Amino acid sequence: LHKGQMWIAKVQSRGDAPNAPLREYLAMSIARSVGIDAAEVEFQRQGDHQAVLVRRFDRQIDSSDGIERRLFASAWTALQLDKSSTRGDDKRRSYVKLMLELQRWCAAPGVDIIAIKRELWRRMAFNAVCHNGDDHPRNHGLLNIDGRWALSPAYDIAPHATFGGTLAMDVTREGHSVASRWALLRDCESFGYEDAEASEFIDAADDAVRTRWPAEVKAQKFDIADGPGPAAAWMERPMPPEVQPRRRSRGPFAGI
């Protein structure tokens, strides 16, 4: 219980890379700064011990101290994955597939499906920019509010100190998971983004990570040199020659 609400305290585990709570706090804070609907976080440090506090969005304490419990479904459930599904061997582990499921789960009168799809694309792009390769289907979810399903606030944006250049979910319809600009832009129209606007977001997110990450590290009185660094190292890798350029549809069914 913190500030009258329920939070999760994530502490440094023996098996974690150094400063894991700090890295998650930084990534989540920067994600919020670039317009991503991320869960509220705080960072606390007691001597050598550190923790990132994450406010629970599936629980809400009301004025009479009652607890409202909100239904939650992970992307694993929405994508109908089974226990045998592993990274890279199941094309259902895909942002495009999740986007299509969001259209089905969240469709209701007055719901802006395009806004939901755009939010999911921003999360995908930010994970690539900040080198979060741990973006597996259980680290995305849906929340039921007032009887309607919606994309839950982003959580567990926790980049590792090392990054292999791929995301845990496929980025394109064909099954590419590389964290590169060409892959992020390949199907961006299906998420409600034109190429130019999507590319601008990638640049803005990269700039925010490069400038805010070291500033926040200093503000928390840490001195670490294992930040994500410029995204250009991965973002600007060229499209492989075996990948055919996609023809853009400009008709009434563009982006479907």
C-alpha angles and dihedrals in degrees: 000000000000129000090351095303139084119266136175117233111211111194133190109278124207090243095049125102113255116288094008094155091050092049092051092047091051095047094047093047093049091046089057090049092059094051103270116141095237127165116265113264139187131189124223131183130189110182107300092347122092136181138182114219116212120192112231113240094188092063128055126182111211130208092275092052092254118144119232110205116206122203114248131193123185122225085248088067095042091051091048093232122171133213093269093060112111136173113290099005101082122056089204087075088083139123089222091054090047090050090054091049090051088057088056099040097042102038111125138130111289095014115131100222092177091059090051092050092048091051091053091050091051090053091050091049094046092051088055093047096048093042096245103160091165094081095123123158094268089059092064125061153165127238127206112223121176091345096309130104120232137166106278121232112279116266141171094036090162115154117201121232088247124046128195096201098252135093124230091241127052115262101199136045090248092059103261114152100179117132095232134128094241091054094047091049096043096086100013092120089064087060093050098262130121116218096252095050092045091050090050090055091051090053093046092049091048091050091049092051094047095048105031099040097066091038092054091045089055092045090056089050095245129133110206128149099194099092120139093262124201112342090218090087088073104014098064099050106129124248110268113254092240091062111089118220110256119240110234117229116221098176130099091284097052113145097018 
